[in-house]
């Protein structure tokens, strides 16, 4: 077991897939929509656990806007 921040830094995908499985894909989609990823419109079944690995159809504008927002906080 390693901290989530280390797993992300080392590109260890399995811990994050497990986190999404425990958290819930539908709940995560709702969270993503609430923070500005409005182009994620498909069901949890459509995306599956690959959602945590970037398996969603988001625009470049949404992605860069999110990174800019995170940089401001």
C-alpha positions as CSV (number, residue, x, y, z in Angstrom):
1,X,0.0,0.0,0.0
2,X,1.2,3.5,-0.9
3,X,-0.4,7.0,-0.4
4,X,-2.7,8.1,-3.3
5,X,-0.4,11.0,-4.1
6,X,2.6,8.7,-4.6
7,X,0.5,6.4,-6.8
8,X,-0.6,9.3,-9.0
9,X,3.0,10.6,-9.2
10,X,4.3,7.2,-10.2
11,X,1.4,6.6,-12.7
12,X,0.2,3.6,-10.7
13,X,-3.3,3.3,-12.1
14,X,-4.6,0.3,-10.2
15,X,-5.0,2.2,-6.9
16,X,-7.1,4.9,-8.6
17,X,-9.3,2.4,-10.4
18,X,-10.0,0.8,-7.1
19,X,-10.7,4.2,-5.5
20,X,-13.2,4.9,-8.3
21,X,-14.8,1.5,-7.9
22,X,-15.3,2.2,-4.1
23,X,-16.4,5.8,-4.7
24,X,-18.8,5.0,-7.5
25,X,-18.7,6.0,-11.1
26,X,-22.1,7.7,-11.2
27,X,-21.1,9.8,-8.1
28,X,-17.8,10.7,-9.8
29,X,-19.6,11.8,-13.0
30,X,-21.9,14.0,-11.0
31,X,-18.8,15.5,-9.2
32,X,-17.1,16.1,-12.6
33,X,-20.2,17.8,-14.0
34,X,-20.5,20.0,-10.9
35,X,-16.9,21.3,-11.3
36,X,-17.3,22.1,-15.0
37,X,-16.9,19.1,-17.1
38,X,-20.3,19.5,-18.8
39,X,-19.5,17.4,-21.9
40,X,-19.5,14.1,-19.8
41,X,-23.0,13.1,-20.7
42,X,-23.0,9.4,-21.0
43,X,-24.0,6.9,-18.3
44,X,-21.6,5.3,-15.8
45,X,-21.9,2.1,-17.7
46,X,-20.7,3.8,-20.8
47,X,-17.5,5.1,-19.2
48,X,-16.8,2.3,-16.7
49,X,-13.7,2.4,-14.6
50,X,-11.6,3.8,-17.4
51,X,-13.1,7.2,-16.5
52,X,-10.5,7.6,-13.8
53,X,-7.8,7.1,-16.4
54,X,-9.0,9.7,-18.8
55,X,-11.6,7.7,-20.6
56,X,-14.1,10.5,-21.0
57,X,-14.9,12.8,-23.9
58,X,-14.0,16.3,-22.6
59,X,-13.0,19.2,-24.6
60,X,-9.6,20.9,-24.5
61,X,-11.3,24.0,-23.2
62,X,-12.8,22.2,-20.3
63,X,-9.5,20.5,-19.5
64,X,-7.4,23.6,-19.6
65,X,-10.1,25.6,-17.7
66,X,-10.0,23.0,-15.0
67,X,-6.2,23.1,-14.7
68,X,-6.3,26.9,-14.6
69,X,-8.9,26.8,-11.9
70,X,-6.8,24.4,-9.8
71,X,-3.8,26.7,-10.3
72,X,-5.8,29.6,-8.8
73,X,-6.8,27.7,-5.7
